[in-house]
Amino acid sequence: MSGITEAAFAECSGLQSEIEVLDWQEGGVNEYVHRLTARAKPFPNLVLKRGLASDELWVWYHDTLRGRAIRRQNLSIILHGYNGMPGLRWDVSDALPVKWIGPQFKAEGKEVAVETIELIHHGVVRAT
């Protein structure tokens, strides 16, 4: 993201793309149904979870929430290997934060405080 570098999300979901399929039954053809591709289905939201995130992500979400600055951002999600080296990368177009979930606290718990940010977007492509 422009001006924001997040190095470690514990979870990422929603990296998917799907094409709508239309079934068309041709008159006189009883052996099979034609299956045709149509348009892309809407992309699911990206859901990113980690220990408390940077102030920049919160400011981006808060500005969007308050209507101060609706700034769509292109971003990349990079999967790092066990040695910390970058591996696969997915490029996301025109992302915008639409949901934030704060951490849950338990006085006697030992769990890490995790927050979640959810993004809408206009597409995801696996970089080659």
Phi, psi and omega in degrees: 000150180298111176082000181234129175234113175253123188266334190213098169263137180284330181217147174218127175225160180099007176279084180206159179215142183216142178255134178292140179243132178251132174267134180228120182262115182276135179299131179087349177255107184256352185282334184201167175248132176293136177241117185244145175278145179246241181250170178291140174284158177302141180287139175289161177294145171276133179240120182243129181234142177194173168298162189324126186276177183289161177298328182299319178295317179297316180298317179300312178296313183297318176299320178294315180302316182277355180074014181290312184210101177274100185242105172286142183231140167278141181213166177236140173250122186244126176270120179265143178283178181299334180271004179086357180279141178298138178245255180280153179222139174240131178260130184246132183262135169054050180285150179212129180287134181233352181205139175228134176238122180283169181289154174259137183246139172229125184302319182265001181281157179245010182287152176286138176289121184241134172244157184235138172234136183243135184236137166268162182197173181253011177152152177227135182228134175283123181286145180250000000 
